[in-house]
Amino acid sequence: MFSYSNASSHKCYYPEALDNLHNGKINKVMAEVISREVMQHILVTEDKHFAIHYNVTGFNAVDTKDANNNNIPDYIDSVAYYAELAYQKEVVELGFPFSEIDSMSSGTPMYDIFIKELKNTPYYGAMQPESSSFPNNSNFRTSFMVLENDYAEVPKFRTTGIDGLKITIFHEFHHAIQYYMTDNSARVLAEMTSTFMEYRFFPEILDYMQWVKNWFESPMDMSLTNEESADAGYAMAIFFQYTHRKHGDGIQLALWKELTKNRNPVDALNNALISKSSNLQDAFCEFSTWMYFTGDYSSSNDYFLHSTELPEITFTDDVKFDQNELEITADLIPFTFSPTRVLVQSNEKSTNDTIIVILTNTDLDNARNGQSLRKKATYTLSKNQLPSSQQLGKLSLYYIDVSDAVYCNSALDFEGERGLRYADAYPNPYRLNINESLHIPAPEKSAVYDKINLEIYTPDMKVVFTGLKKVAVHKGQLVLNLEENELSGFGDGVYIFKAYNDDDSKIGKFMVKK
């Protein structure tokens, strides 16, 4: 069964907290940790928006190092600095409404942040919503925040130390803003927005990469408008990277203002895009093509920032176009897409050409009603001009699109073979913590299930791996698979492999990037 996240921890507690609030579900273990608590010290931040509660001894203690000798642990100084920075960026500069006045449950009128040891939880941090603090005022909702006391545990935290602290503050503080504005339980949009805040203000920190790979791996399964799994929002925050590069700031604020009107989440997102002279259907159609230009297929940073670091899209199919016509089909739920790579065999050139066909379902009405009805797409490529066909880009080919009207389909055409690199290992580069497997080509004279000797060397011929691997099939190729745990000790750099048996051998290379 498809899983939205195989990362080692959940980003935050917000979805579970909403369950606690609205449905009476209580995780007693978490409720003891994610709670207000009398702690040994309180620091009120300089601008008096936050009160930070912390211990210097015991299970929840922070490191007491105090380099500036101000009698406050350096870690707490950092919490105070980044909490106020989050307020400045998200409230003052982006314009989100917020009042730090709270329920006074912890003895201060400021917004309370509790620093605790969270190693026994799956969370980076937590924003705990509370009920309305004042009778007859349902629009006044309070909350508090719980943050980790050091962000040191690996592999739980893919981003550790102060970097882990600051992205979590920006993430959780925006949940506090969201809850202050409305208790509309648009979970995916909530996580999309909070995760986007990390990218918006710390684009150099790539923590979101551990989540976004799920969308690149399963674009046919993950729907932008499906609110069933909040974890999907961590991956789908990349959609807001697209909107930010296209339209700048403002869409997230417009979105949450729409949600305060109890809008359907799909309508709220569509209306927010309309405020920028776009709409959800057109935006998602263009976004689905952007998802191709990543990894080795990136075009500098013309599309996503850090596009070379993003994983490459997983194609629904790799097919050879060696006849007069080729029919590509899909049967998709709303706001998903199906990418197919087509290798166009050529008798006139030394290399073949490549077409990336992207079939994209933008069924707004179906999504708005919370339904996942599938609609069909049929896209036919032809080497000859046919009645009702249209010419395809710069290649001498034609296409006929008879898909359901909810589809917006596109074809990216490239001269030469693009992306078919099976002579060497792939994906290349292999990205630790992003790609799950490395596929090394098996010797020509081998068959499925044969045992093959595999050796991997550094460029100075130091052996870093030896072992027997069984031949498997991946995308029609005979390969030897190396799993993530077998590559976890590899550092950045180029490696040489030799795969051999008694009859044949294959030598090649690949690159590893963290």
Secondary structure, DSSP 4 states (H G I P E B T S, - for coil): ---S--SSSEEESHHHHHHHHHH----HHHHHHSS----SEEEE-TTSSEEEEEBSSSTTBPP---TT-SSS-HHHHHHHHHHHHHIIIIIIIT----------TTS-SSEEEEEE--TTSSEEEEEEEEEESSTT-TT-EEEEEEEESS---TTT-SS-HHHHHHHHHHHHHHHHHHHHH-----HHHHHHHHHHHHHHH-TT--TTHHHHHHHHH-TTT--TT--S-THHHHHHTHHHHHHHHHH-TTHHHHHHHHHTTT--HHHHHHHHHHTTT--HHHHHHHHHHHTTSSGGG--TTSSSTTGGGSPPPPPSEEEEE-SSEEEEEEEE-TT-EEEEEEEE--SSSSS-EEEEEEEEE--HHHHHTT----EEEEEEEESS--TT-EE-TTSS-EEEE---TTEEEEEEEESS--S--TTS-BSSSEETTT--EEEEEPPSS--TT-EEEEEEE-TT--EEEEEEEEEEEETTEEEEEEEHHHHTT--SEEEEEEEE-SS-EEEEEEEEE-
